């Protein structure tokens, strides 16, 4: 029996991993863990390739049903994150956003936008406790392409999209914080 285990230990581990990936209760935590392991700090778009957001018209609403239009935040630093409660890469980057939001919420406008129903968002927040400002999309903005999740835009005070990141990233990295400090100081 010992010889069998010694020869097959890698096969047993792979089988166990595959079994855990098949179980709904363990699949998402494993996917989130893997996503966090492979994520990097987001990179800034080269200045000559940055696009200016021509149309700030993006209507969203908070959990109280109060509607907000992005036009009210023109000339301010904005972080827009399009996400979903069921999306492992979205969940993987939320802890970083939670820490970033705690430190920058008075200097940067954060918008975590989903199409999920409020009961799902509230359960998600109750379970994870990230304390982020969640919104639902009311009227999309055709200038922004957020068809994949997660998609995050960082917009400077002049309306330039300085970061357009699709997929998971380490948003609490020192390099991103430095970039955010630069944008705030402009």
Beta strands, then each sheet from edge to edge (+ up, - down):
strand 1: 59-61
strand 2: 67-69
strand 3: 78-82
strand 4: 109-114
strand 5: 134-139
strand 6: 151-155
strand 7: 161-166
sheet 1: 2+ 1- 5+ 4+ 3+ 6- 7+
end
